[in-house]
Amino acid sequence: MAVFQKILCPVDFSATSGHAFVYAAAIAQQFGAELILLHVIEEVPLFTAYGGAPVVDSSGEMEKFARAEMVRLAASATSGALIRAEIVRGKSHTAILKFAAANLVDLIVIGKHGRSQLDYFLFGSVTERVIRRAACPVMVVQSPDVIKETQRAAK
């Protein structure tokens, strides 16, 4: 039987990542595992019309917001699991995979947004990239909206 000691749950503060967090917290409680919330701040360059230099550095505000949201999310857990919150910078899927490897994570629980085929083609999927490259098992939690739609279609 697999034993999970460290569970990673990447969050972007959407309803989908909140839904994945509920599952991650329940699994962490079941196994007595540490649950790590991870938020990735994407480093997106902002350019001026003429100089190409960054106009604003909003990363401090983004980090402040992310910390507050992770505290709120962790406080909502009814599982009593040990929760640690981390913020990293970089490209989402790369940062998630690097963090998981560096911290010897046993399981990644990640939400999957129900995006259209066009969105998927144009932007790709962080979840899909994590699934393909992760060195540990990955549990994918579907968006609550997609679950409801699937249930309606099944009736």
N, C-alpha and C positions, 0 to 999 in steps of 0.2 A: 504494500500500500504506500502511496506517495505521502510524504510528510512535508508540509509547507512551513518554513520558518520565517521567510520574508516574502511578503506579497506587495507588489507594486501596482498602484492604481493611478495612471496618468489622468489628470483632470484639466478641463478647459472651462469649467463652470457652466456648461450647458446642461440641459435636462438629461441628456444622454450620459454624460460623465457622472452626473449625480446618481443616476440609476445604476451605473457600473459600481459606484462607490458602495451602494447598499449591498450588492453581492460580495464585493471585496471584504467589507466589514464582517459580514456573516461568515465568510470562509475563514477570515483571520480569527474570529472568535472560536470557531469550531476546532481549529488547529492550535490555538494559543500562539498564533503567529504575530509578528510585527507587521503592521500595515503602513506602507509608505505612500503618502500622497505626493505626486510629482506634478508640478506645473512648469511648462516650458514657455519662456518668453522668447518668441521668435524675433530674431534680429533682422529687422526689415529696414534697409536704408531709406532715409527720407532725403530727397534732393530738392534743391531750389531750382527755379526755372533757368538760372544763368550759371551759377557757380558749381553746382553739383555737390555742395557741402550740406551736411545735415542742418535742417531748419530748427528742429526741436529734439531734445533728448527727453522722451517721456518714459524711459525705462524705470526711473525711480518711482513714478506714480503708478506704473503698471505693477511693479513689485509690491508696493504698498497695498494696492487693491487685491492682488493675488494672495498676499499673506492674510488679509482680513477674511477673504472668501474661504481660505483653507481652514482658518480657525472656526469659522461658522460651520463649515462642512463637518469637521472633526467633532464639533460639539453636538451635531445632530445624530451622531452614531449612538445607537442604543446598545451596541454589542459589548462595550467595555474593552474593546481591543486596544492594544498599545498602538497609537497612531503617531507617526512622525511626518512632518510636512517639509518638503524640499522644493526649491525653485532653482531652475537652471536656465541657461540661455543657449540658443542655437536653433537648428532646424529640428522640428518636433520629433520625427521618427528617429533621427540620428541621436538626439539627446536622450530619448527614452531608452534606446538600445545600449548606449554607452553607460548610462546610469545603472541599468539592470545588470550589466556585466560587471561593472566596478563594485557594485554592492552585493554581488552573489545572490540575486533575487531568484526565488524558487518558482514564482508564478506571477504573470502579469494579467491583471483584469482591466480590460479596456472597453470603452463604449464604441459603438459603431453607428454613425449617423446614417440615416436613410437618404442618401443623396441621389440625384438623378444620374443617368448614364453620362450626360454631357458634363456635369460637374466632376464626375469621377475621371472622365477622359482628360479634361482640362487641368484639373488640380491634383488628381491622384487621391490616395487615401492613406492617411497616417496609419490607421489600423491595419490596412492591408500590408504596408511595408513592415510594420512591427511583426505581424504574423509570419511573414516570409523570412525574416532575418533573426528572430529571437532565438537565443540559445536555451531558453527555458519554455515550459508550456505557456500558452496564451489563451485566456478565456475571453471570448468576445460577447459583450452584452449589447443586444440590439436596442435601438432607440425606442422609448415608450410609445411614440407615435406609430412606428412601424409595427410594433406588437399589437396595438389596438386595431390597426388596419388589417393585419393578418387574421386576427380573431373575428372581425366583422366579415371578412371575405369567406371564412370557413363556415359561417352560419348559413 
